Amino acid sequence: MELPEKLCRITGIGQSEVGRPSPKNALELTIDACTEAIADAGLRPEDIDGVANYPMKSLEGGGISPVSVGEAQFALGIDATWVGSGTHEGPGHMAAIFAAVMAVATGLCRHVLVFRSVAQAQARLASRESTLLTGRRERVDGNNAFTVPYHAYSPANLWAMYAQAYFDKYGATEAQLGWIAVNGRRNAMKNPNAIYRTPLTIEDYLAARMISTPLRLFDCDSHIDGSTALVISHRDLARDMPNPPIHIEAMGMALSGLSQGVFDGDFTAIRATRAGEMLWNRTDLTPKDLSCAQIYDGFSIHTVLWAEAMRLVKPGEWLSFVDGGHRIALDGELPINTGGGQLSAGRFHGYGHTHEACVQLWGRGGERQVRGARSSLVCNGGYGYGALLLRTD
């Protein structure tokens, strides 16, 4: 039986302006990104018969997910026959993309619009407590309920523990970790839509204030306002569309125990290893075939854990690989986070990574274009794990 992703293609992408904060509201930003993606695919709103987003609209505020699928489709003039929203569980951020793939592969839809919108910068401008785990709430639930009692009031505290455990086990250094942030900023300087475009040196990184030992300021991604969108179409239709279709060569996902307070092993690996196993078992390509990789960087340590989970190097070797920043540069052995990643381009919860992969595969990167890019890995999530392998003909 043919794998469902083999029946699907990415045919268009869009991204709104990115602000910190933006003068536009969340729905306006969503319309901008979605309209661009639909037009990029050579379609009209009436051609879209499926809409999905991640996650469903949040009623908790904080700008984490301010626009619902229903609001988006009515604002855009779409009359969808299928809609879906990804959740924080399961494959996490990538869930909406996986759902869209299944909707197209099973014949429910021809063209699915997937979007991710955030308005966290606007929310924090209104109230510094808007994006805190605790704030004025009397009770904390979800995955945070398993960390807050131990005084881990922020995800930074949790992932700092992973970083320190990795340092202790493998003898890695803070300066080596810093090259992930420095490389991201170096690439963001060539991305006109990135929020941070001033130079960052390894000395700047090491001089920055500590957030949660050993993670510093530049190890943490940033709240933004913006929206990113893509169109997933059936391969039979994609042949006649304006852009050379981007193949979804393989996908991988894994359930995370972190949302239930389940931690495995010695805190130097995450269950994304299962996503890696699934992805590479669904393709004849190997990590050596990659032109570039867009690796989730909610915190810099995520990039380390994901790279090793996806078999880009052996366990314990990633920070040696990135040391000095040469092998991961745009002209290096494996360019990573070519648009700046979440550390410098802004936090789209990984959807910016998928957008950037398509930018590279369509040769639209301008100054940051990887020469001859034909394939890209996309890794997405800190609490739930999803990965895509994208390629062009």
Secondary structure as GFF3:
##gff-version 3
##sequence-region A 1 393
A	DSSP	three_ten_helix	4	7	.	.	.	ID=ss1
A	DSSP	beta_strand	8	15	.	.	.	ID=ss2
A	DSSP	alpha_helix	26	40	.	.	.	ID=ss3
A	DSSP	three_ten_helix	45	47	.	.	.	ID=ss4
A	DSSP	beta_strand	50	53	.	.	.	ID=ss5
A	DSSP	alpha_helix	69	76	.	.	.	ID=ss6
A	DSSP	beta_strand	82	85	.	.	.	ID=ss7
A	DSSP	three_ten_helix	92	94	.	.	.	ID=ss8
A	DSSP	alpha_helix	95	105	.	.	.	ID=ss9
A	DSSP	beta_strand	111	119	.	.	.	ID=ss10
A	DSSP	alpha_helix	120	126	.	.	.	ID=ss11
A	DSSP	three_ten_helix	142	146	.	.	.	ID=ss12
A	DSSP	three_ten_helix	148	150	.	.	.	ID=ss13
A	DSSP	alpha_helix	155	170	.	.	.	ID=ss14
A	DSSP	alpha_helix	174	188	.	.	.	ID=ss15
A	DSSP	alpha_helix	202	207	.	.	.	ID=ss16
A	DSSP	beta_strand	210	212	.	.	.	ID=ss17
A	DSSP	beta_strand	215	216	.	.	.	ID=ss18
A	DSSP	three_ten_helix	217	219	.	.	.	ID=ss19
A	DSSP	beta_strand	225	234	.	.	.	ID=ss20
A	DSSP	alpha_helix	235	238	.	.	.	ID=ss21
A	DSSP	beta_strand	246	254	.	.	.	ID=ss22
A	DSSP	three_ten_helix	258	260	.	.	.	ID=ss23
A	DSSP	alpha_helix	272	280	.	.	.	ID=ss24
A	DSSP	three_ten_helix	287	289	.	.	.	ID=ss25
A	DSSP	beta_strand	292	294	.	.	.	ID=ss26
A	DSSP	alpha_helix	300	309	.	.	.	ID=ss27
A	DSSP	alpha_helix	318	322	.	.	.	ID=ss28
A	DSSP	alpha_helix	341	344	.	.	.	ID=ss29
A	DSSP	alpha_helix	351	361	.	.	.	ID=ss30
A	DSSP	three_ten_helix	366	368	.	.	.	ID=ss31
A	DSSP	beta_strand	375	380	.	.	.	ID=ss32
A	DSSP	beta_strand	385	391	.	.	.	ID=ss33
###
